[in-house]
Amino acid sequence: MIIRSSKLSQEEQNQVEKTLGEKFGEVTLVRVEDVGPAVGADLRRMAVIAVLVSLLGILLYVSIRFEFRPAAASIISLAHDAVVTLGILSLLQREFSAPVLAAILTILGYSINDSIVIMDRVRENLRSRKKGETFEELVNRSVNETLSRTINTVLTTILPVLALLILGGEMLRDFSLTLLIGLIAGTYSSIFIVSSLWVEWEEKKPLRR
């Protein structure tokens, strides 16, 4: 059982424990945490730093492995995933905590993995590009070729996350809920946002390949 309240003195904590003991029998106080404005500010600062460092590292990695354009599109997609996830959690009035931050970082890694699979297929198809095929058509073909893999992967990932959400208890609820929202957002952003931004950029300023 988790009890949230304003800060309690030791005497008040003892009284709460005594009252619960009288009602439910033997009660063991496992942990007491004080979360104040300073802790909340530190957590927000750490979250921003962690996400920015992750995005920068991903940008460098994808730029080196592929090109800057798909790397930039991937970063925009990842920012979208984080904002959508945090927005839905805010609408549901869920608490932003360390497990939620860990789930968001996990989502970023999962989403970029999907994007890299698509970008890798685009790179392979560029080597055997059909005569007269536009870049938009090539990217669309690449997305279709990886679509079944993407759907199968996300479904097999969502199943254990749903099990955690339903059966994991209150301690894992925010973590699993964040993962579930992020997995859905990350999947459609990898398919629709990354490829669309890359095609749009390529059409406006084509690169000589």
Protein Blocks (a to p, Z undefined) as FASTA:
>chain_A
ZZddddddfklmmmmmmmmmmmnopaddfbdcdddfklmmmmmmmmmmmmmmmmmmmmmm
mmmmmmmklmmmmmmmmmmmmmmmmmmmmmnopacdfklmmmmmmmmmmmmmmmmmmmmm
mmmmmmmccehiafklmmmmmmmmmmmmmmmmmmmmmmmmmmmmmmnojmlmmmmmmmmm
mmmmmmmmmmmmmmmmmmmmmmmmccdZZ
